[in-house]
Structures are given as C-alpha cells and as structure tokens.
Amino acid sequence: MDPIKLQRIIDSGVDFNISNVIDKAWEMFKARAMFHIGFAFLISSIQLAFTLYLEDFVFIYSIFLSPPLIAGFYLVANRMSQRE
C-alpha cells in the first residue's frame, strides 16, 4: 500500500468498534440463519465426503472446489450487507 495513502487513512481517524461489527454480523446471521447454516453444512459435507471416500482427490478439492465455495459465501454476505 502507498505510504501516503496509509498516512491519510491514519490521519482521518477511522472509527472501528469491534462491538458494532459483531452486532452487525449477528443481525445478518439472524436475518437468514438457515441460509448460513445450510451453506456451512453443504461445504462441510462435501469436504467430509472427499476426506472419507475420495482420499486421493482431497488435493483437487482443496485447490479447485473449496476456494469458489468459500468465496461465494463471502460474496453473498457482502451483498447482504449492502442490502442487495
């Protein structure tokens, strides 16, 4: 990151309160709890299936399947936080 840009951010006094962040995350979770639980279950079950039954292909799962699934979860959470 550019040092000038970093100094400008420091000088502007960014307000960051962890309590507000946790409260917002909890409200987002409560709004669509079954979606979050279901998607976490989906990812976990796919990972468990690869670990138990397809041991030779766990590397393929961790390189090609896991990142898009996790990124998709974050993209949806970002859109939810922006009320889209």
N, CA, C and O atoms as a CHARMM CRD file, in Angstrom:
* protein
*
  336
    1    1 MET  N      0.83700  -1.17300   0.00000 PROA 1      0.00000
    2    1 MET  CA     0.00000   0.00000   0.00000 PROA 1      0.00000
    3    1 MET  C      0.88400   1.23800   0.00000 PROA 1      0.00000
    4    1 MET  O      1.96200   1.25200   0.59300 PROA 1      0.00000
    5    2 ASP  N      0.41700   2.25300  -0.66000 PROA 2      0.00000
    6    2 ASP  CA     1.13300   3.51300  -0.76300 PROA 2      0.00000
    7    2 ASP  C      1.24600   4.16900   0.62500 PROA 2      0.00000
    8    2 ASP  O      0.23300   4.31500   1.31000 PROA 2      0.00000
    9    3 PRO  N      2.45700   4.56700   1.05300 PROA 3      0.00000
   10    3 PRO  CA     2.61400   5.17700   2.38400 PROA 3      0.00000
   11    3 PRO  C      1.80300   6.45700   2.57200 PROA 3      0.00000
   12    3 PRO  O      1.33300   6.73500   3.67500 PROA 3      0.00000
   13    4 ILE  N      1.63900   7.22700   1.51700 PROA 4      0.00000
   14    4 ILE  CA     0.85700   8.45900   1.61800 PROA 4      0.00000
   15    4 ILE  C     -0.61600   8.13000   1.87200 PROA 4      0.00000
   16    4 ILE  O     -1.27100   8.75900   2.70400 PROA 4      0.00000
   17    5 LYS  N     -1.11500   7.15500   1.15500 PROA 5      0.00000
   18    5 LYS  CA    -2.49500   6.74100   1.33300 PROA 5      0.00000
   19    5 LYS  C     -2.71400   6.17500   2.73900 PROA 5      0.00000
   20    5 LYS  O     -3.73100   6.44800   3.37600 PROA 5      0.00000
   21    6 LEU  N     -1.75300   5.38800   3.21100 PROA 6      0.00000
   22    6 LEU  CA    -1.83700   4.82500   4.55300 PROA 6      0.00000
   23    6 LEU  C     -1.83600   5.92200   5.61100 PROA 6      0.00000
   24    6 LEU  O     -2.60800   5.86100   6.56800 PROA 6      0.00000
   25    7 GLN  N     -0.98500   6.91300   5.44700 PROA 7      0.00000
   26    7 GLN  CA    -0.93200   8.01400   6.40300 PROA 7      0.00000
   27    7 GLN  C     -2.22900   8.81800   6.38500 PROA 7      0.00000
   28    7 GLN  O     -2.68600   9.28000   7.43100 PROA 7      0.00000
   29    8 ARG  N     -2.82200   8.98800   5.21200 PROA 8      0.00000
   30    8 ARG  CA    -4.08700   9.71200   5.10400 PROA 8      0.00000
   31    8 ARG  C     -5.19700   8.96700   5.84400 PROA 8      0.00000
   32    8 ARG  O     -6.04900   9.58800   6.47900 PROA 8      0.00000
   33    9 ILE  N     -5.18400   7.64200   5.76100 PROA 9      0.00000
   34    9 ILE  CA    -6.17400   6.84300   6.48100 PROA 9      0.00000
   35    9 ILE  C     -5.96800   6.97400   7.98800 PROA 9      0.00000
   36    9 ILE  O     -6.93400   7.09800   8.74100 PROA 9      0.00000
   37   10 ILE  N     -4.71900   6.94700   8.42200 PROA 10     0.00000
   38   10 ILE  CA    -4.41700   7.08300   9.84700 PROA 10     0.00000
   39   10 ILE  C     -4.82700   8.46400  10.34200 PROA 10     0.00000
   40   10 ILE  O     -5.40600   8.58700  11.42100 PROA 10     0.00000
   41   11 ASP  N     -4.53600   9.49300   9.57200 PROA 11     0.00000
   42   11 ASP  CA    -4.85900  10.86300   9.97400 PROA 11     0.00000
   43   11 ASP  C     -6.36500  11.13200   9.99300 PROA 11     0.00000
   44   11 ASP  O     -6.83600  11.95700  10.77600 PROA 11     0.00000
   45   12 SER  N     -7.11600  10.44600   9.14200 PROA 12     0.00000
   46   12 SER  CA    -8.55400  10.69500   9.08700 PROA 12     0.00000
   47   12 SER  C     -9.27300  10.14700  10.30900 PROA 12     0.00000
   48   12 SER  O    -10.43200  10.48700  10.54300 PROA 12     0.00000
   49   13 GLY  N     -8.61300   9.31400  11.08400 PROA 13     0.00000
   50   13 GLY  CA    -9.21500   8.79500  12.30200 PROA 13     0.00000
   51   13 GLY  C    -10.33500   7.81200  12.03000 PROA 13     0.00000
   52   13 GLY  O    -11.48600   8.07400  12.38000 PROA 13     0.00000
   53   14 VAL  N    -10.02500   6.71100  11.42600 PROA 14     0.00000
   54   14 VAL  CA   -11.00900   5.69500  11.11400 PROA 14     0.00000
   55   14 VAL  C    -11.59200   5.16000  12.42000 PROA 14     0.00000
   56   14 VAL  O    -10.86300   4.74000  13.31800 PROA 14     0.00000
   57   15 ASP  N    -12.90600   5.18400  12.50500 PROA 15     0.00000
   58   15 ASP  CA   -13.59000   4.71100  13.69800 PROA 15     0.00000
   59   15 ASP  C    -13.91100   3.23400  13.52000 PROA 15     0.00000
   60   15 ASP  O    -14.64400   2.85300  12.60700 PROA 15     0.00000
   61   16 PHE  N    -13.36100   2.41700  14.38900 PROA 16     0.00000
   62   16 PHE  CA   -13.56300   0.97400  14.30800 PROA 16     0.00000
   63   16 PHE  C    -13.93000   0.47000  15.69100 PROA 16     0.00000
   64   16 PHE  O    -13.14600   0.56700  16.63500 PROA 16     0.00000
   65   17 ASN  N    -15.12500  -0.06500  15.79200 PROA 17     0.00000
   66   17 ASN  CA   -15.59000  -0.58400  17.06300 PROA 17     0.00000
   67   17 ASN  C    -15.96600  -2.04700  16.85900 PROA 17     0.00000
   68   17 ASN  O    -16.90000  -2.35600  16.11900 PROA 17     0.00000
   69   18 ILE  N    -15.24300  -2.93900  17.51000 PROA 18     0.00000
   70   18 ILE  CA   -15.46900  -4.37300  17.31300 PROA 18     0.00000
   71   18 ILE  C    -16.86000  -4.77800  17.76700 PROA 18     0.00000
   72   18 ILE  O    -17.44100  -5.70700  17.20700 PROA 18     0.00000
   73   19 SER  N    -17.39800  -4.11600  18.75000 PROA 19     0.00000
   74   19 SER  CA   -18.74100  -4.42000  19.21900 PROA 19     0.00000
   75   19 SER  C    -19.77400  -4.15600  18.12900 PROA 19     0.00000
   76   19 SER  O    -20.70300  -4.94300  17.94900 PROA 19     0.00000
   77   20 ASN  N    -19.61600  -3.06500  17.40900 PROA 20     0.00000
   78   20 ASN  CA   -20.53900  -2.76000  16.30300 PROA 20     0.00000
   79   20 ASN  C    -20.42900  -3.78800  15.19200 PROA 20     0.00000
   80   20 ASN  O    -21.43400  -4.17000  14.59300 PROA 20     0.00000
   81   21 VAL  N    -19.22300  -4.23300  14.91800 PROA 21     0.00000
   82   21 VAL  CA   -19.00900  -5.23300  13.86400 PROA 21     0.00000
   83   21 VAL  C    -19.67400  -6.55600  14.24800 PROA 21     0.00000
   84   21 VAL  O    -20.34000  -7.17900  13.42100 PROA 21     0.00000
   85   22 ILE  N    -19.49800  -6.98100  15.48500 PROA 22     0.00000
   86   22 ILE  CA   -20.10100  -8.24100  15.93800 PROA 22     0.00000
   87   22 ILE  C    -21.62000  -8.12400  15.95100 PROA 22     0.00000
   88   22 ILE  O    -22.31300  -9.06600  15.56800 PROA 22     0.00000
   89   23 ASP  N    -22.14900  -6.97600  16.38600 PROA 23     0.00000
   90   23 ASP  CA   -23.60500  -6.78000  16.37900 PROA 23     0.00000
   91   23 ASP  C    -24.16700  -6.83900  14.96200 PROA 23     0.00000
   92   23 ASP  O    -25.21300  -7.44700  14.73600 PROA 23     0.00000
   93   24 LYS  N    -23.48200  -6.21400  14.00800 PROA 24     0.00000
   94   24 LYS  CA   -23.94900  -6.23200  12.61800 PROA 24     0.00000
   95   24 LYS  C    -23.88900  -7.65700  12.05300 PROA 24     0.00000
   96   24 LYS  O    -24.80400  -8.08900  11.35200 PROA 24     0.00000
   97   25 ALA  N    -22.81500  -8.37800  12.36100 PROA 25     0.00000
   98   25 ALA  CA   -22.69500  -9.76000  11.89000 PROA 25     0.00000
   99   25 ALA  C    -23.79900 -10.63100  12.47300 PROA 25     0.00000
  100   25 ALA  O    -24.35500 -11.47900  11.77500 PROA 25     0.00000
  101   26 TRP  N    -24.11800 -10.42900  13.74700 PROA 26     0.00000
  102   26 TRP  CA   -25.17100 -11.22100  14.37300 PROA 26     0.00000
  103   26 TRP  C    -26.53000 -10.90900  13.73900 PROA 26     0.00000
  104   26 TRP  O    -27.33200 -11.81600  13.51700 PROA 26     0.00000
  105   27 GLU  N    -26.79000  -9.64300  13.45100 PROA 27     0.00000
  106   27 GLU  CA   -28.04900  -9.27000  12.80800 PROA 27     0.00000
  107   27 GLU  C    -28.15200  -9.87600  11.40900 PROA 27     0.00000
  108   27 GLU  O    -29.22500 -10.32600  11.00400 PROA 27     0.00000
  109   28 MET  N    -27.04500  -9.89000  10.67300 PROA 28     0.00000
  110   28 MET  CA   -27.03700 -10.50700   9.34100 PROA 28     0.00000
  111   28 MET  C    -27.29700 -12.00300   9.44500 PROA 28     0.00000
  112   28 MET  O    -28.02600 -12.57200   8.63200 PROA 28     0.00000
  113   29 PHE  N    -26.69900 -12.63500  10.44800 PROA 29     0.00000
  114   29 PHE  CA   -26.90100 -14.07500  10.63200 PROA 29     0.00000
  115   29 PHE  C    -28.35500 -14.37300  10.97500 PROA 29     0.00000
  116   29 PHE  O    -28.94500 -15.30300  10.42500 PROA 29     0.00000
  117   30 LYS  N    -28.93300 -13.58900  11.87900 PROA 30     0.00000
  118   30 LYS  CA   -30.31400 -13.83300  12.28400 PROA 30     0.00000
  119   30 LYS  C    -31.29200 -13.62200  11.13400 PROA 30     0.00000
  120   30 LYS  O    -32.33000 -14.28300  11.07300 PROA 30     0.00000
  121   31 ALA  N    -30.96900 -12.71000  10.22600 PROA 31     0.00000
  122   31 ALA  CA   -31.86300 -12.43000   9.11100 PROA 31     0.00000
  123   31 ALA  C    -32.02800 -13.64000   8.19500 PROA 31     0.00000
  124   31 ALA  O    -33.11600 -13.87400   7.67000 PROA 31     0.00000
  125   32 ARG  N    -30.96800 -14.40000   8.00400 PROA 32     0.00000
  126   32 ARG  CA   -31.01800 -15.57700   7.11500 PROA 32     0.00000
  127   32 ARG  C    -30.22500 -16.71400   7.72700 PROA 32     0.00000
  128   32 ARG  O    -29.29600 -17.23400   7.10900 PROA 32     0.00000
  129   33 ALA  N    -30.58900 -17.09900   8.93500 PROA 33     0.00000
  130   33 ALA  CA   -29.83600 -18.10600   9.67600 PROA 33     0.00000
  131   33 ALA  C    -29.81300 -19.45100   8.94600 PROA 33     0.00000
  132   33 ALA  O    -28.76700 -20.09600   8.88700 PROA 33     0.00000
  133   34 MET  N    -30.92900 -19.87500   8.40000 PROA 34     0.00000
  134   34 MET  CA   -30.96900 -21.17700   7.73000 PROA 34     0.00000
  135   34 MET  C    -30.07800 -21.19300   6.48600 PROA 34     0.00000
  136   34 MET  O    -29.48700 -22.22200   6.16000 PROA 34     0.00000
  137   35 PHE  N    -29.98300 -20.07500   5.80400 PROA 35     0.00000
  138   35 PHE  CA   -29.07800 -19.99600   4.65600 PROA 35     0.00000
  139   35 PHE  C    -27.63500 -20.21900   5.10200 PROA 35     0.00000
  140   35 PHE  O    -26.91200 -21.01400   4.50000 PROA 35     0.00000
  141   36 HSD  N    -27.21900 -19.52100   6.15200 PROA 36     0.00000
  142   36 HSD  CA   -25.84000 -19.63600   6.63000 PROA 36     0.00000
  143   36 HSD  C    -25.54900 -21.04100   7.14200 PROA 36     0.00000
  144   36 HSD  O    -24.50800 -21.61900   6.83100 PROA 36     0.00000
  145   37 ILE  N    -26.45900 -21.58000   7.91500 PROA 37     0.00000
  146   37 ILE  CA   -26.26400 -22.93000   8.45300 PROA 37     0.00000
  147   37 ILE  C    -26.26900 -23.94900   7.32000 PROA 37     0.00000
  148   37 ILE  O    -25.43700 -24.85600   7.30000 PROA 37     0.00000
  149   38 GLY  N    -27.18900 -23.80900   6.38600 PROA 38     0.00000
  150   38 GLY  CA   -27.27200 -24.74300   5.25900 PROA 38     0.00000
  151   38 GLY  C    -26.03400 -24.71300   4.38100 PROA 38     0.00000
  152   38 GLY  O    -25.53300 -25.75900   3.96800 PROA 38     0.00000
  153   39 PHE  N    -25.54000 -23.51700   4.09800 PROA 39     0.00000
  154   39 PHE  CA   -24.35500 -23.42200   3.24900 PROA 39     0.00000
  155   39 PHE  C    -23.12700 -23.96300   3.96300 PROA 39     0.00000
  156   39 PHE  O    -22.29600 -24.62500   3.34200 PROA 39     0.00000
  157   40 ALA  N    -22.99900 -23.69200   5.26500 PROA 40     0.00000
  158   40 ALA  CA   -21.88400 -24.25200   6.03600 PROA 40     0.00000
  159   40 ALA  C    -21.97300 -25.77400   6.07200 PROA 40     0.00000
  160   40 ALA  O    -20.95300 -26.45800   5.98500 PROA 40     0.00000
  161   41 PHE  N    -23.18800 -26.30700   6.20000 PROA 41     0.00000
  162   41 PHE  CA   -23.37600 -27.75400   6.17800 PROA 41     0.00000
  163   41 PHE  C    -23.01200 -28.33300   4.81700 PROA 41     0.00000
  164   41 PHE  O    -22.39000 -29.39300   4.74000 PROA 41     0.00000
  165   42 LEU  N    -23.39400 -27.64700   3.74800 PROA 42     0.00000
  166   42 LEU  CA   -23.05900 -28.10000   2.39700 PROA 42     0.00000
  167   42 LEU  C    -21.54800 -28.17700   2.20200 PROA 42     0.00000
  168   42 LEU  O    -21.03200 -29.18600   1.72200 PROA 42     0.00000
  169   43 ILE  N    -20.85100 -27.12600   2.56900 PROA 43     0.00000
  170   43 ILE  CA   -19.39400 -27.11100   2.41700 PROA 43     0.00000
  171   43 ILE  C    -18.75600 -28.20000   3.27300 PROA 43     0.00000
  172   43 ILE  O    -17.85400 -28.90300   2.81800 PROA 43     0.00000
  173   44 SER  N    -19.22100 -28.33600   4.50000 PROA 44     0.00000
  174   44 SER  CA   -18.65400 -29.34900   5.39900 PROA 44     0.00000
  175   44 SER  C    -18.91400 -30.76000   4.89400 PROA 44     0.00000
  176   44 SER  O    -18.03200 -31.61500   4.97000 PROA 44     0.00000
  177   45 SER  N    -20.11900 -31.01500   4.37700 PROA 45     0.00000
  178   45 SER  CA   -20.42600 -32.35500   3.89600 PROA 45     0.00000
  179   45 SER  C    -19.63100 -32.70200   2.63800 PROA 45     0.00000
  180   45 SER  O    -19.21300 -33.84800   2.47400 PROA 45     0.00000
  181   46 ILE  N    -19.41900 -31.73700   1.75400 PROA 46     0.00000
  182   46 ILE  CA   -18.59500 -32.00000   0.56800 PROA 46     0.00000
  183   46 ILE  C    -17.16300 -32.29500   0.99700 PROA 46     0.00000
  184   46 ILE  O    -16.53600 -33.22400   0.48700 PROA 46     0.00000
  185   47 GLN  N    -16.65100 -31.50800   1.92800 PROA 47     0.00000
  186   47 GLN  CA   -15.29100 -31.73100   2.40600 PROA 47     0.00000
  187   47 GLN  C    -15.17100 -33.08600   3.10400 PROA 47     0.00000
  188   47 GLN  O    -14.18100 -33.79400   2.91600 PROA 47     0.00000
  189   48 LEU  N    -16.16300 -33.44800   3.90100 PROA 48     0.00000
  190   48 LEU  CA   -16.15000 -34.74200   4.58100 PROA 48     0.00000
  191   48 LEU  C    -16.20400 -35.88900   3.58000 PROA 48     0.00000
  192   48 LEU  O    -15.51300 -36.89300   3.75300 PROA 48     0.00000
  193   49 ALA  N    -17.01400 -35.75200   2.53700 PROA 49     0.00000
  194   49 ALA  CA   -17.10000 -36.79600   1.51700 PROA 49     0.00000
  195   49 ALA  C    -15.76000 -36.99100   0.82100 PROA 49     0.00000
  196   49 ALA  O    -15.33800 -38.12300   0.58500 PROA 49     0.00000
  197   50 PHE  N    -15.09000 -35.88700   0.49200 PROA 50     0.00000
  198   50 PHE  CA   -13.78100 -36.02000  -0.14000 PROA 50     0.00000
  199   50 PHE  C    -12.77800 -36.63600   0.82500 PROA 50     0.00000
  200   50 PHE  O    -11.95800 -37.45800   0.41500 PROA 50     0.00000
  201   51 THR  N    -12.82700 -36.26200   2.07300 PROA 51     0.00000
  202   51 THR  CA   -11.86400 -36.77200   3.05300 PROA 51     0.00000
  203   51 THR  C    -12.07100 -38.25700   3.31900 PROA 51     0.00000
  204   51 THR  O    -11.10000 -39.00700   3.41800 PROA 51     0.00000
  205   52 LEU  N    -13.31600 -38.68800   3.43500 PROA 52     0.00000
  206   52 LEU  CA   -13.58400 -40.08000   3.77500 PROA 52     0.00000
  207   52 LEU  C    -13.55900 -41.02300   2.57900 PROA 52     0.00000
  208   52 LEU  O    -13.01600 -42.12500   2.66600 PROA 52     0.00000
  209   53 TYR  N    -14.14300 -40.59500   1.46500 PROA 53     0.00000
  210   53 TYR  CA   -14.34500 -41.51400   0.34800 PROA 53     0.00000
  211   53 TYR  C    -13.41800 -41.28500  -0.84000 PROA 53     0.00000
  212   53 TYR  O    -13.17000 -42.21300  -1.61000 PROA 53     0.00000
  213   54 LEU  N    -12.91700 -40.10500  -0.99900 PROA 54     0.00000
  214   54 LEU  CA   -12.06700 -39.79400  -2.14800 PROA 54     0.00000
  215   54 LEU  C    -10.73300 -39.22500  -1.67600 PROA 54     0.00000
  216   54 LEU  O    -10.34200 -38.12300  -2.06200 PROA 54     0.00000
  217   55 GLU  N    -10.04900 -39.98200  -0.84700 PROA 55     0.00000
  218   55 GLU  CA    -8.80400 -39.51000  -0.22800 PROA 55     0.00000
  219   55 GLU  C     -7.76200 -39.08400  -1.25400 PROA 55     0.00000
  220   55 GLU  O     -6.97600 -38.17300  -0.99600 PROA 55     0.00000
  221   56 ASP  N     -7.74900 -39.72900  -2.40400 PROA 56     0.00000
  222   56 ASP  CA    -6.76200 -39.39200  -3.43300 PROA 56     0.00000
  223   56 ASP  C     -7.05300 -38.04600  -4.09900 PROA 56     0.00000
  224   56 ASP  O     -6.17400 -37.46900  -4.73900 PROA 56     0.00000
  225   57 PHE  N     -8.27300 -37.54600  -3.95200 PROA 57     0.00000
  226   57 PHE  CA    -8.66800 -36.32200  -4.62300 PROA 57     0.00000
  227   57 PHE  C     -8.88100 -35.14000  -3.67400 PROA 57     0.00000
  228   57 PHE  O     -9.41700 -34.11000  -4.08300 PROA 57     0.00000
  229   58 VAL  N     -8.47000 -35.27700  -2.41800 PROA 58     0.00000
  230   58 VAL  CA    -8.62200 -34.18300  -1.44800 PROA 58     0.00000
  231   58 VAL  C     -7.84300 -32.96300  -1.91700 PROA 58     0.00000
  232   58 VAL  O     -8.29900 -31.83400  -1.73600 PROA 58     0.00000
  233   59 PHE  N     -6.69100 -33.17100  -2.50800 PROA 59     0.00000
  234   59 PHE  CA    -5.88600 -32.06200  -3.02000 PROA 59     0.00000
  235   59 PHE  C     -6.64700 -31.29300  -4.09400 PROA 59     0.00000
  236   59 PHE  O     -6.61500 -30.06300  -4.12000 PROA 59     0.00000
  237   60 ILE  N     -7.32800 -32.01100  -4.97300 PROA 60     0.00000
  238   60 ILE  CA    -8.11200 -31.36500  -6.02700 PROA 60     0.00000
  239   60 ILE  C     -9.24300 -30.55100  -5.41900 PROA 60     0.00000
  240   60 ILE  O     -9.52400 -29.43600  -5.85900 PROA 60     0.00000
  241   61 TYR  N     -9.89300 -31.11700  -4.40000 PROA 61     0.00000
  242   61 TYR  CA   -10.96100 -30.37700  -3.71900 PROA 61     0.00000
  243   61 TYR  C    -10.41400 -29.09900  -3.09700 PROA 61     0.00000
  244   61 TYR  O    -11.01100 -28.03300  -3.24000 PROA 61     0.00000
  245   62 SER  N     -9.28400 -29.20000  -2.40900 PROA 62     0.00000
  246   62 SER  CA    -8.75500 -28.02800  -1.70200 PROA 62     0.00000
  247   62 SER  C     -8.25400 -26.95100  -2.65900 PROA 62     0.00000
  248   62 SER  O     -8.22900 -25.77500  -2.29600 PROA 62     0.00000
  249   63 ILE  N     -7.86000 -27.32200  -3.86000 PROA 63     0.00000
  250   63 ILE  CA    -7.35900 -26.34500  -4.82600 PROA 63     0.00000
  251   63 ILE  C     -8.48400 -25.78300  -5.70300 PROA 63     0.00000
  252   63 ILE  O     -8.53300 -24.57600  -5.93900 PROA 63     0.00000
  253   64 PHE  N     -9.38800 -26.64100  -6.18800 PROA 64     0.00000
  254   64 PHE  CA   -10.35200 -26.21000  -7.19200 PROA 64     0.00000
  255   64 PHE  C    -11.77400 -25.99600  -6.68100 PROA 64     0.00000
  256   64 PHE  O    -12.47800 -25.13900  -7.21500 PROA 64     0.00000
  257   65 LEU  N    -12.21700 -26.72600  -5.68400 PROA 65     0.00000
  258   65 LEU  CA   -13.60900 -26.61500  -5.25300 PROA 65     0.00000
  259   65 LEU  C    -13.80500 -25.74000  -4.01400 PROA 65     0.00000
  260   65 LEU  O    -14.74600 -24.94800  -3.95300 PROA 65     0.00000
  261   66 SER  N    -12.94200 -25.88000  -3.05700 PROA 66     0.00000
  262   66 SER  CA   -13.11000 -25.14900  -1.80700 PROA 66     0.00000
  263   66 SER  C    -13.03500 -23.62900  -1.96700 PROA 66     0.00000
  264   66 SER  O    -13.90300 -22.93600  -1.43700 PROA 66     0.00000
  265   67 PRO  N    -12.04600 -23.07800  -2.66800 PROA 67     0.00000
  266   67 PRO  CA   -11.99000 -21.61100  -2.78600 PROA 67     0.00000
  267   67 PRO  C    -13.23200 -20.96800  -3.41000 PROA 67     0.00000
  268   67 PRO  O    -13.70300 -19.95800  -2.88700 PROA 67     0.00000
  269   68 PRO  N    -13.78500 -21.50600  -4.50700 PROA 68     0.00000
  270   68 PRO  CA   -15.00300 -20.87400  -5.04400 PROA 68     0.00000
  271   68 PRO  C    -16.19500 -20.97500  -4.09100 PROA 68     0.00000
  272   68 PRO  O    -17.01200 -20.05700  -4.02400 PROA 68     0.00000
  273   69 LEU  N    -16.30000 -22.08400  -3.35700 PROA 69     0.00000
  274   69 LEU  CA   -17.40800 -22.21100  -2.41500 PROA 69     0.00000
  275   69 LEU  C    -17.29600 -21.18900  -1.29000 PROA 69     0.00000
  276   69 LEU  O    -18.28200 -20.54400  -0.93300 PROA 69     0.00000
  277   70 ILE  N    -16.10900 -21.04200  -0.73600 PROA 70     0.00000
  278   70 ILE  CA   -15.90600 -20.07800   0.34600 PROA 70     0.00000
  279   70 ILE  C    -16.05900 -18.64900  -0.18700 PROA 70     0.00000
  280   70 ILE  O    -16.67400 -17.80900   0.46900 PROA 70     0.00000
  281   71 ALA  N    -15.51100 -18.37200  -1.35400 PROA 71     0.00000
  282   71 ALA  CA   -15.62400 -17.02900  -1.93300 PROA 71     0.00000
  283   71 ALA  C    -17.08300 -16.69800  -2.22300 PROA 71     0.00000
  284   71 ALA  O    -17.50700 -15.56000  -2.02400 PROA 71     0.00000
  285   72 GLY  N    -17.84200 -17.65800  -2.68200 PROA 72     0.00000
  286   72 GLY  CA   -19.25900 -17.43200  -2.92400 PROA 72     0.00000
  287   72 GLY  C    -20.00000 -17.07500  -1.65000 PROA 72     0.00000
  288   72 GLY  O    -20.88200 -16.21700  -1.65600 PROA 72     0.00000
  289   73 PHE  N    -19.64500 -17.72700  -0.56800 PROA 73     0.00000
  290   73 PHE  CA   -20.25300 -17.40900   0.71700 PROA 73     0.00000
  291   73 PHE  C    -19.96300 -15.96700   1.11100 PROA 73     0.00000
  292   73 PHE  O    -20.85600 -15.25300   1.56800 PROA 73     0.00000
  293   74 TYR  N    -18.71300 -15.53500   0.93600 PROA 74     0.00000
  294   74 TYR  CA   -18.34900 -14.16100   1.26800 PROA 74     0.00000
  295   74 TYR  C    -19.00100 -13.15300   0.32900 PROA 74     0.00000
  296   74 TYR  O    -19.38800 -12.06800   0.76400 PROA 74     0.00000
  297   75 LEU  N    -19.12800 -13.49100  -0.94100 PROA 75     0.00000
  298   75 LEU  CA   -19.79300 -12.58300  -1.88400 PROA 75     0.00000
  299   75 LEU  C    -21.26200 -12.38100  -1.52500 PROA 75     0.00000
  300   75 LEU  O    -21.77700 -11.26500  -1.58900 PROA 75     0.00000
  301   76 VAL  N    -21.92700 -13.46000  -1.15000 PROA 76     0.00000
  302   76 VAL  CA   -23.32900 -13.34600  -0.75300 PROA 76     0.00000
  303   76 VAL  C    -23.44600 -12.53400   0.52800 PROA 76     0.00000
  304   76 VAL  O    -24.34700 -11.70400   0.64700 PROA 76     0.00000
  305   77 ALA  N    -22.55800 -12.75400   1.48400 PROA 77     0.00000
  306   77 ALA  CA   -22.58900 -11.98300   2.73200 PROA 77     0.00000
  307   77 ALA  C    -22.33500 -10.50200   2.45100 PROA 77     0.00000
  308   77 ALA  O    -22.95000  -9.63700   3.07500 PROA 77     0.00000
  309   78 ASN  N    -21.44300 -10.21300   1.52600 PROA 78     0.00000
  310   78 ASN  CA   -21.18000  -8.81700   1.16100 PROA 78     0.00000
  311   78 ASN  C    -22.41300  -8.17700   0.52800 PROA 78     0.00000
  312   78 ASN  O    -22.75800  -7.04100   0.85200 PROA 78     0.00000
  313   79 ARG  N    -23.06700  -8.88900  -0.35800 PROA 79     0.00000
  314   79 ARG  CA   -24.27900  -8.35300  -0.97900 PROA 79     0.00000
  315   79 ARG  C    -25.37800  -8.15400   0.05500 PROA 79     0.00000
  316   79 ARG  O    -26.13600  -7.18700  -0.02100 PROA 79     0.00000
  317   80 MET  N    -25.46900  -9.06200   1.01900 PROA 80     0.00000
  318   80 MET  CA   -26.46900  -8.91700   2.07300 PROA 80     0.00000
  319   80 MET  C    -26.17300  -7.67400   2.91600 PROA 80     0.00000
  320   80 MET  O    -27.09400  -6.95900   3.31100 PROA 80     0.00000
  321   81 SER  N    -24.90700  -7.41900   3.18800 PROA 81     0.00000
  322   81 SER  CA   -24.55900  -6.24400   3.99900 PROA 81     0.00000
  323   81 SER  C    -24.84300  -4.95300   3.25400 PROA 81     0.00000
  324   81 SER  O    -25.04700  -3.91000   3.87600 PROA 81     0.00000
  325   82 GLN  N    -24.85600  -5.01100   1.92700 PROA 82     0.00000
  326   82 GLN  CA   -25.16400  -3.82800   1.12300 PROA 82     0.00000
  327   82 GLN  C    -26.64900  -3.75200   0.77400 PROA 82     0.00000
  328   82 GLN  O    -27.07100  -2.89000   0.00400 PROA 82     0.00000
  329   83 ARG  N    -27.43600  -4.66500   1.34800 PROA 83     0.00000
  330   83 ARG  CA   -28.88800  -4.71200   1.14800 PROA 83     0.00000
  331   83 ARG  C    -29.27400  -4.96300  -0.30400 PROA 83     0.00000
  332   83 ARG  O    -30.23900  -4.38000  -0.79700 PROA 83     0.00000
  333   84 GLU  N    -28.53900  -5.81400  -0.98500 PROA 84     0.00000
  334   84 GLU  CA   -28.86100  -6.16800  -2.38000 PROA 84     0.00000
  335   84 GLU  C    -29.52400  -7.53200  -2.42500 PROA 84     0.00000
  336   84 GLU  O    -29.87300  -8.01400  -3.50200 PROA 84     0.00000
